[in-house]
C-alpha cells in the first residue's frame, strides 16, 4: 500500500468513530498526477447525494504533461461503495453531529486508488486540548525511556 496523502488535521478536529474504504472514479490525468504525488485532502469532505457518495474539495493537481485534456483540480468525484453501505451511512449521518471525513488516499496492492473515510463527530475545544496534552505526555515518556536506555 502506497499512501498518496493523509488528512492529519481530521484526526485533530474530529473523533473518528469508524472507518471504511471507498474506491474513486478518476480520469487518466488524475491517476498520473496522483502517482507523481500531487494531491491533498485539506478542507475536503464526503456527502451522500441522490443515493450516491461524492467527495468534495479534494485537490488533485493538474498533470504536468497533459495539455488541453487535463482535469479540473477540485472537481467533485464519485466514490464507489456498496449500496447497503450507503444506506447504513445515511442512517448514521442523520444522527446529530456525524459527518464523513476523508482520512487517507492511497494505492492498494492492485494499483487502484482508494480513499479511507471516517465517520466522525466534531471535537470541542477541551477535547482538542486533551489530545494535545496526551500527545505531549506520550512524547515525554518515550523521551525519558530513551534517555534511560542510553545511560546503560
N, C-alpha and C positions, 0 to 999 in steps of 0.2 A: 504494500500500500504506500503510495507516494502522496504526501499531503501537499496540496497546492497552496491553500491559505486557511487560516483559522480566525475566528472572531473572538479574540481574547476578552474584549470588553463585555461580551454577552454573559460570560460566567461571573463577571463582577457585578453587572447590573441586574441579573435575573437569577432566581433559584431554578435550576433545571430539575424538573420532576421526572421526566423520562425522555429518551432519545429514540429516533428512528432514522432509517436510511432511505433516501429517495434518489431515483435517477433523474437526469435532466435532459430536456430536449434542447440540443445545441446545434449551431451551424458549424461548418467546417473551419471557418476562420476563428471561431471562438475556441474550438478544441486546440488549434495550433497555438493560439495566444496563451491558453492555459498551460500547455506543455512548456512554453517559454517562461511561465511564472507570472503572467500579467493579470492578477485578479485580487480583489479584496471584498470582504463581506461587511465592511463598516456601514452602519445605518441600514442594513438590509433586513427584510422580514418576509415571512411567508403568510399567505392568506388563502382561504378557500372561497372561490367564487364560481357560481354555477355548477357546483358539484365537482370542481377540479381544483387542484392545488397549484398555486403560482408563487414564484419568487420575484420580489420587487426590490429595486435599488441595489442589486448586486452588480458591482463593476467588474467587467471583463474587458480589459484594454483592447484597442484595435490591433490586429495583427500587422506587424511591421511590413511584411512583404505582399500583402493583399492590396490591390488597387481599388477600383470602384466597387468591388464585390465585398468590401469589408462590412462588418456588422455594427449595429448601434451599441455603444459600450454599456449603457444601463437599461437595456430593454427588459421587458417583463418576460420571464422564462417559465415554461410549464414544467412542473415536477411530476415524476412518474411514481405513483404509489397505487396499491390495490384499492378498489372501491370500498371494501369493508374498512380499510384503514382510514379513508377519508370520512366515512360515516362516524367512526369511533372518535376521530379528532374533532369533527363538527360538534359532537355532544360535549366533549371536554372543553372546547374553546368557548362554548356558550356559558360555562361556569365563569364566575366573576374573576376577572384579572388574569386569565390564562391567555397566552399567545404562542405562536410558533416562531422560533428564532433560529436562523441558520448558525451552526457552530463551527463546521469544518467542511471544506471542499477538498476532495481527493480523487486520485485514480485508484480503482480497485485492482485486484490481481489480473483481471481480464482486460485491463486498459480502458474501462468505462469510467466516465466522470460521475461521481456520487456526491451527494450532499447530506451531511448529518444535521438533522433538525432536532431541536429540543423543545419540548412542551414546557413552557416556563411561566413563572409568576414573578412579577417585579419585586425587587428588594426595596426596602425603606432605607433611609439614611443610617439608622442604627445597625441594620443588618450589614451594610457595607463597611461600617467601622469595625464591626466584629470580624468580618472576613479579613480585613487588613491586620487586625490585632492577632488573629490566629496565624496568618502567614508569617508575620514578624516573629512570633513566638517559636514557630517551627524552624525558621531560619536560624534563630539564636541557639536552639537546642542542637541543630546539626553542626553549627559552628563550634559549640562547646565540645561536642563529641569528637570532632575533627582535631581540635587543639589537644584534647586529652590523649588521643591516639598518637599524635605527633610527638608528645613528650616521652613516650615509652621507647 
